[in-house]
Amino acid sequence: LKDNGFIQSMSRKGNCYDNAVTESFFHTLKIELVKREKYKTREEARISIFEYIEIFYNRRGSVKSFV
């Protein structure tokens, strides 16, 4: 990871809850979408994941507007 400029984790030492929201989101993404699909190309996967994220955030935002 380091050779390619990636940072393995952004959480603070000793605080396992820093990444909890992000890890929960990616777990849900994998269960609801990625593991159910067989993508023929990377572009097909990219579009599908992008659409999922758009719906995920718009759905959450619409609920907040009713409160």
PDB file as gemmi writes it, atoms N, CA and C in Angstrom:
CRYST1    1.000    1.000    1.000  90.00  90.00  90.00 P 1                      
ATOM      1  N   LEU A   1       0.821  -1.194   0.000  1.00  0.00           N  
ATOM      2  CA  LEU A   1       0.000   0.000   0.000  1.00  0.00           C  
ATOM      3  C   LEU A   1       0.862   1.254   0.000  1.00  0.00           C  
ATOM      4  N   LYS A   2       1.867   1.271   0.842  1.00  0.00           N  
ATOM      5  CA  LYS A   2       2.717   2.449   0.983  1.00  0.00           C  
ATOM      6  C   LYS A   2       3.426   2.786  -0.328  1.00  0.00           C  
ATOM      7  N   ASP A   3       3.863   1.766  -1.072  1.00  0.00           N  
ATOM      8  CA  ASP A   3       4.555   1.988  -2.348  1.00  0.00           C  
ATOM      9  C   ASP A   3       3.678   2.695  -3.364  1.00  0.00           C  
ATOM     10  N   ASN A   4       2.363   2.523  -3.251  1.00  0.00           N  
ATOM     11  CA  ASN A   4       1.423   3.143  -4.186  1.00  0.00           C  
ATOM     12  C   ASN A   4       0.777   4.408  -3.628  1.00  0.00           C  
ATOM     13  N   GLY A   5       1.240   4.875  -2.478  1.00  0.00           N  
ATOM     14  CA  GLY A   5       0.745   6.124  -1.919  1.00  0.00           C  
ATOM     15  C   GLY A   5      -0.539   6.004  -1.120  1.00  0.00           C  
ATOM     16  N   PHE A   6      -0.907   4.780  -0.727  1.00  0.00           N  
ATOM     17  CA  PHE A   6      -2.123   4.584   0.053  1.00  0.00           C  
ATOM     18  C   PHE A   6      -1.808   4.580   1.542  1.00  0.00           C  
ATOM     19  N   ILE A   7      -2.760   5.044   2.330  1.00  0.00           N  
ATOM     20  CA  ILE A   7      -2.642   4.986   3.779  1.00  0.00           C  
ATOM     21  C   ILE A   7      -3.547   3.862   4.256  1.00  0.00           C  
ATOM     22  N   GLN A   8      -2.995   2.939   5.030  1.00  0.00           N  
ATOM     23  CA  GLN A   8      -3.744   1.751   5.434  1.00  0.00           C  
ATOM     24  C   GLN A   8      -4.935   2.082   6.316  1.00  0.00           C  
ATOM     25  N   SER A   9      -4.776   2.958   7.261  1.00  0.00           N  
ATOM     26  CA  SER A   9      -5.855   3.268   8.184  1.00  0.00           C  
ATOM     27  C   SER A   9      -5.747   4.716   8.628  1.00  0.00           C  
ATOM     28  N   MET A  10      -6.900   5.333   8.851  1.00  0.00           N  
ATOM     29  CA  MET A  10      -6.911   6.716   9.295  1.00  0.00           C  
ATOM     30  C   MET A  10      -7.284   6.836  10.766  1.00  0.00           C  
ATOM     31  N   SER A  11      -7.535   5.717  11.416  1.00  0.00           N  
ATOM     32  CA  SER A  11      -7.979   5.801  12.808  1.00  0.00           C  
ATOM     33  C   SER A  11      -6.808   6.105  13.734  1.00  0.00           C  
ATOM     34  N   ARG A  12      -7.149   6.701  14.851  1.00  0.00           N  
ATOM     35  CA  ARG A  12      -6.136   6.991  15.859  1.00  0.00           C  
ATOM     36  C   ARG A  12      -5.783   5.714  16.604  1.00  0.00           C  
ATOM     37  N   LYS A  13      -4.591   5.647  17.073  1.00  0.00           N  
ATOM     38  CA  LYS A  13      -4.130   4.482  17.819  1.00  0.00           C  
ATOM     39  C   LYS A  13      -5.032   4.254  19.032  1.00  0.00           C  
ATOM     40  N   GLY A  14      -5.519   3.036  19.161  1.00  0.00           N  
ATOM     41  CA  GLY A  14      -6.337   2.679  20.308  1.00  0.00           C  
ATOM     42  C   GLY A  14      -7.795   3.068  20.207  1.00  0.00           C  
ATOM     43  N   ASN A  15      -8.228   3.631  19.065  1.00  0.00           N  
ATOM     44  CA  ASN A  15      -9.632   4.031  18.920  1.00  0.00           C  
ATOM     45  C   ASN A  15     -10.240   3.293  17.731  1.00  0.00           C  
ATOM     46  N   CYS A  16     -10.836   2.155  18.005  1.00  0.00           N  
ATOM     47  CA  CYS A  16     -11.374   1.312  16.932  1.00  0.00           C  
ATOM     48  C   CYS A  16     -12.642   1.888  16.313  1.00  0.00           C  
ATOM     49  N   TYR A  17     -13.226   2.921  16.911  1.00  0.00           N  
ATOM     50  CA  TYR A  17     -14.490   3.462  16.413  1.00  0.00           C  
ATOM     51  C   TYR A  17     -14.312   4.528  15.338  1.00  0.00           C  
ATOM     52  N   ASP A  18     -13.097   4.990  15.090  1.00  0.00           N  
ATOM     53  CA  ASP A  18     -12.868   6.025  14.082  1.00  0.00           C  
ATOM     54  C   ASP A  18     -13.340   5.594  12.696  1.00  0.00           C  
ATOM     55  N   ASN A  19     -13.118   4.348  12.343  1.00  0.00           N  
ATOM     56  CA  ASN A  19     -13.474   3.857  11.011  1.00  0.00           C  
ATOM     57  C   ASN A  19     -14.802   3.109  10.989  1.00  0.00           C  
ATOM     58  N   ALA A  20     -15.523   3.064  12.070  1.00  0.00           N  
ATOM     59  CA  ALA A  20     -16.727   2.238  12.171  1.00  0.00           C  
ATOM     60  C   ALA A  20     -17.779   2.597  11.131  1.00  0.00           C  
ATOM     61  N   VAL A  21     -18.032   3.873  10.912  1.00  0.00           N  
ATOM     62  CA  VAL A  21     -19.059   4.286   9.949  1.00  0.00           C  
ATOM     63  C   VAL A  21     -18.646   3.898   8.537  1.00  0.00           C  
ATOM     64  N   THR A  22     -17.400   4.163   8.183  1.00  0.00           N  
ATOM     65  CA  THR A  22     -16.910   3.830   6.846  1.00  0.00           C  
ATOM     66  C   THR A  22     -16.925   2.328   6.620  1.00  0.00           C  
ATOM     67  N   GLU A  23     -16.441   1.579   7.580  1.00  0.00           N  
ATOM     68  CA  GLU A  23     -16.417   0.130   7.433  1.00  0.00           C  
ATOM     69  C   GLU A  23     -17.823  -0.447   7.360  1.00  0.00           C  
ATOM     70  N   SER A  24     -18.754   0.116   8.098  1.00  0.00           N  
ATOM     71  CA  SER A  24     -20.145  -0.314   8.037  1.00  0.00           C  
ATOM     72  C   SER A  24     -20.728  -0.067   6.649  1.00  0.00           C  
ATOM     73  N   PHE A  25     -20.444   1.112   6.084  1.00  0.00           N  
ATOM     74  CA  PHE A  25     -20.941   1.432   4.747  1.00  0.00           C  
ATOM     75  C   PHE A  25     -20.397   0.446   3.715  1.00  0.00           C  
ATOM     76  N   PHE A  26     -19.077   0.204   3.723  1.00  0.00           N  
ATOM     77  CA  PHE A  26     -18.493  -0.696   2.731  1.00  0.00           C  
ATOM     78  C   PHE A  26     -18.964  -2.135   2.926  1.00  0.00           C  
ATOM     79  N   HIS A  27     -19.213  -2.539   4.150  1.00  0.00           N  
ATOM     80  CA  HIS A  27     -19.778  -3.869   4.398  1.00  0.00           C  
ATOM     81  C   HIS A  27     -21.163  -3.970   3.751  1.00  0.00           C  
ATOM     82  N   THR A  28     -21.992  -2.953   3.968  1.00  0.00           N  
ATOM     83  CA  THR A  28     -23.334  -2.930   3.380  1.00  0.00           C  
ATOM     84  C   THR A  28     -23.258  -2.919   1.862  1.00  0.00           C  
ATOM     85  N   LEU A  29     -22.369  -2.124   1.304  1.00  0.00           N  
ATOM     86  CA  LEU A  29     -22.178  -2.065  -0.149  1.00  0.00           C  
ATOM     87  C   LEU A  29     -21.835  -3.443  -0.706  1.00  0.00           C  
ATOM     88  N   LYS A  30     -20.916  -4.127  -0.062  1.00  0.00           N  
ATOM     89  CA  LYS A  30     -20.509  -5.454  -0.532  1.00  0.00           C  
ATOM     90  C   LYS A  30     -21.652  -6.455  -0.453  1.00  0.00           C  
ATOM     91  N   ILE A  31     -22.385  -6.456   0.649  1.00  0.00           N  
ATOM     92  CA  ILE A  31     -23.474  -7.420   0.838  1.00  0.00           C  
ATOM     93  C   ILE A  31     -24.638  -7.142  -0.112  1.00  0.00           C  
ATOM     94  N   GLU A  32     -25.056  -5.872  -0.215  1.00  0.00           N  
ATOM     95  CA  GLU A  32     -26.242  -5.531  -1.000  1.00  0.00           C  
ATOM     96  C   GLU A  32     -25.989  -5.473  -2.504  1.00  0.00           C  
ATOM     97  N   LEU A  33     -24.756  -5.236  -2.917  1.00  0.00           N  
ATOM     98  CA  LEU A  33     -24.524  -5.006  -4.340  1.00  0.00           C  
ATOM     99  C   LEU A  33     -23.422  -5.876  -4.919  1.00  0.00           C  
ATOM    100  N   VAL A  34     -22.221  -5.701  -4.464  1.00  0.00           N  
ATOM    101  CA  VAL A  34     -21.056  -6.287  -5.123  1.00  0.00           C  
ATOM    102  C   VAL A  34     -21.111  -7.809  -5.152  1.00  0.00           C  
ATOM    103  N   LYS A  35     -21.477  -8.437  -4.051  1.00  0.00           N  
ATOM    104  CA  LYS A  35     -21.477  -9.904  -4.010  1.00  0.00           C  
ATOM    105  C   LYS A  35     -22.661 -10.518  -4.748  1.00  0.00           C  
ATOM    106  N   ARG A  36     -23.649  -9.710  -5.102  1.00  0.00           N  
ATOM    107  CA  ARG A  36     -24.818 -10.212  -5.835  1.00  0.00           C  
ATOM    108  C   ARG A  36     -24.647 -10.106  -7.345  1.00  0.00           C  
ATOM    109  N   GLU A  37     -23.679  -9.343  -7.788  1.00  0.00           N  
ATOM    110  CA  GLU A  37     -23.508  -9.055  -9.211  1.00  0.00           C  
ATOM    111  C   GLU A  37     -22.274  -9.747  -9.778  1.00  0.00           C  
ATOM    112  N   LYS A  38     -22.318 -10.005 -11.066  1.00  0.00           N  
ATOM    113  CA  LYS A  38     -21.156 -10.478 -11.820  1.00  0.00           C  
ATOM    114  C   LYS A  38     -20.889  -9.430 -12.891  1.00  0.00           C  
ATOM    115  N   TYR A  39     -19.890  -8.605 -12.666  1.00  0.00           N  
ATOM    116  CA  TYR A  39     -19.584  -7.523 -13.594  1.00  0.00           C  
ATOM    117  C   TYR A  39     -18.701  -8.030 -14.727  1.00  0.00           C  
ATOM    118  N   LYS A  40     -19.023  -7.598 -15.940  1.00  0.00           N  
ATOM    119  CA  LYS A  40     -18.236  -7.993 -17.106  1.00  0.00           C  
ATOM    120  C   LYS A  40     -17.014  -7.106 -17.277  1.00  0.00           C  
ATOM    121  N   THR A  41     -17.128  -5.848 -16.876  1.00  0.00           N  
ATOM    122  CA  THR A  41     -16.020  -4.904 -17.019  1.00  0.00           C  
ATOM    123  C   THR A  41     -15.888  -4.058 -15.755  1.00  0.00           C  
ATOM    124  N   ARG A  42     -14.739  -3.426 -15.607  1.00  0.00           N  
ATOM    125  CA  ARG A  42     -14.546  -2.496 -14.489  1.00  0.00           C  
ATOM    126  C   ARG A  42     -15.494  -1.315 -14.604  1.00  0.00           C  
ATOM    127  N   GLU A  43     -15.720  -0.861 -15.828  1.00  0.00           N  
ATOM    128  CA  GLU A  43     -16.610   0.283 -16.048  1.00  0.00           C  
ATOM    129  C   GLU A  43     -18.031  -0.049 -15.599  1.00  0.00           C  
ATOM    130  N   GLU A  44     -18.483  -1.244 -15.897  1.00  0.00           N  
ATOM    131  CA  GLU A  44     -19.813  -1.679 -15.451  1.00  0.00           C  
ATOM    132  C   GLU A  44     -19.892  -1.683 -13.920  1.00  0.00           C  
ATOM    133  N   ALA A  45     -18.856  -2.170 -13.267  1.00  0.00           N  
ATOM    134  CA  ALA A  45     -18.810  -2.177 -11.801  1.00  0.00           C  
ATOM    135  C   ALA A  45     -18.777  -0.753 -11.263  1.00  0.00           C  
ATOM    136  N   ARG A  46     -17.974   0.107 -11.877  1.00  0.00           N  
ATOM    137  CA  ARG A  46     -17.854   1.495 -11.428  1.00  0.00           C  
ATOM    138  C   ARG A  46     -19.193   2.210 -11.492  1.00  0.00           C  
ATOM    139  N   ILE A  47     -19.907   2.048 -12.595  1.00  0.00           N  
ATOM    140  CA  ILE A  47     -21.211   2.698 -12.766  1.00  0.00           C  
ATOM    141  C   ILE A  47     -22.213   2.168 -11.741  1.00  0.00           C  
ATOM    142  N   SER A  48     -22.236   0.872 -11.549  1.00  0.00           N  
ATOM    143  CA  SER A  48     -23.160   0.259 -10.596  1.00  0.00           C  
ATOM    144  C   SER A  48     -22.895   0.749  -9.172  1.00  0.00           C  
ATOM    145  N   ILE A  49     -21.635   0.793  -8.790  1.00  0.00           N  
ATOM    146  CA  ILE A  49     -21.275   1.247  -7.444  1.00  0.00           C  
ATOM    147  C   ILE A  49     -21.574   2.730  -7.280  1.00  0.00           C  
ATOM    148  N   PHE A  50     -21.293   3.529  -8.305  1.00  0.00           N  
ATOM    149  CA  PHE A  50     -21.598   4.961  -8.251  1.00  0.00           C  
ATOM    150  C   PHE A  50     -23.098   5.174  -8.051  1.00  0.00           C  
ATOM    151  N   GLU A  51     -23.921   4.460  -8.808  1.00  0.00           N  
ATOM    152  CA  GLU A  51     -25.374   4.597  -8.676  1.00  0.00           C  
ATOM    153  C   GLU A  51     -25.844   4.170  -7.285  1.00  0.00           C  
ATOM    154  N   TYR A  52     -25.263   3.111  -6.742  1.00  0.00           N  
ATOM    155  CA  TYR A  52     -25.617   2.659  -5.395  1.00  0.00           C  
ATOM    156  C   TYR A  52     -25.314   3.748  -4.372  1.00  0.00           C  
ATOM    157  N   ILE A  53     -24.137   4.351  -4.479  1.00  0.00           N  
ATOM    158  CA  ILE A  53     -23.744   5.399  -3.530  1.00  0.00           C  
ATOM    159  C   ILE A  53     -24.669   6.604  -3.658  1.00  0.00           C  
ATOM    160  N   GLU A  54     -25.018   6.990  -4.874  1.00  0.00           N  
ATOM    161  CA  GLU A  54     -25.934   8.116  -5.079  1.00  0.00           C  
ATOM    162  C   GLU A  54     -27.286   7.843  -4.411  1.00  0.00           C  
ATOM    163  N   ILE A  55     -27.819   6.656  -4.606  1.00  0.00           N  
ATOM    164  CA  ILE A  55     -29.109   6.293  -4.010  1.00  0.00           C  
ATOM    165  C   ILE A  55     -28.987   6.227  -2.492  1.00  0.00           C  
ATOM    166  N   PHE A  56     -27.898   5.650  -2.001  1.00  0.00           N  
ATOM    167  CA  PHE A  56     -27.677   5.526  -0.560  1.00  0.00           C  
ATOM    168  C   PHE A  56     -27.705   6.890   0.111  1.00  0.00           C  
ATOM    169  N   TYR A  57     -26.974   7.842  -0.433  1.00  0.00           N  
ATOM    170  CA  TYR A  57     -26.912   9.165   0.195  1.00  0.00           C  
ATOM    171  C   TYR A  57     -28.177   9.976  -0.031  1.00  0.00           C  
ATOM    172  N   ASN A  58     -28.804   9.861  -1.170  1.00  0.00           N  
ATOM    173  CA  ASN A  58     -30.054  10.587  -1.405  1.00  0.00           C  
ATOM    174  C   ASN A  58     -31.174  10.052  -0.526  1.00  0.00           C  
ATOM    175  N   ARG A  59     -31.204   8.750  -0.315  1.00  0.00           N  
ATOM    176  CA  ARG A  59     -32.209   8.142   0.559  1.00  0.00           C  
ATOM    177  C   ARG A  59     -32.030   8.643   1.985  1.00  0.00           C  
ATOM    178  N   ARG A  60     -30.797   8.706   2.454  1.00  0.00           N  
ATOM    179  CA  ARG A  60     -30.528   9.195   3.813  1.00  0.00           C  
ATOM    180  C   ARG A  60     -30.875  10.669   3.927  1.00  0.00           C  
ATOM    181  N   GLY A  61     -30.569  11.445   2.900  1.00  0.00           N  
ATOM    182  CA  GLY A  61     -30.857  12.876   2.936  1.00  0.00           C  
ATOM    183  C   GLY A  61     -32.339  13.167   2.923  1.00  0.00           C  
ATOM    184  N   SER A  62     -33.117  12.378   2.176  1.00  0.00           N  
ATOM    185  CA  SER A  62     -34.552  12.626   2.098  1.00  0.00           C  
ATOM    186  C   SER A  62     -35.234  12.348   3.435  1.00  0.00           C  
ATOM    187  N   VAL A  63     -34.748  11.393   4.184  1.00  0.00           N  
ATOM    188  CA  VAL A  63     -35.307  11.095   5.503  1.00  0.00           C  
ATOM    189  C   VAL A  63     -35.039  12.261   6.448  1.00  0.00           C  
ATOM    190  N   LYS A  64     -33.864  12.842   6.377  1.00  0.00           N  
ATOM    191  CA  LYS A  64     -33.510  13.953   7.256  1.00  0.00           C  
ATOM    192  C   LYS A  64     -34.376  15.175   6.985  1.00  0.00           C  
ATOM    193  N   SER A  65     -34.786  15.361   5.740  1.00  0.00           N  
ATOM    194  CA  SER A  65     -35.566  16.553   5.414  1.00  0.00           C  
ATOM    195  C   SER A  65     -36.982  16.495   5.987  1.00  0.00           C  
ATOM    196  N   PHE A  66     -37.471  15.299   6.328  1.00  0.00           N  
ATOM    197  CA  PHE A  66     -38.808  15.166   6.897  1.00  0.00           C  
ATOM    198  C   PHE A  66     -38.818  15.390   8.402  1.00  0.00           C  
ATOM    199  N   VAL A  67     -37.671  15.371   9.021  1.00  0.00           N  
ATOM    200  CA  VAL A  67     -37.590  15.505  10.487  1.00  0.00           C  
ATOM    201  C   VAL A  67     -37.668  16.941  10.901  1.00  0.00           C  
TER     202      VAL A  67                                                      
END                                                                             
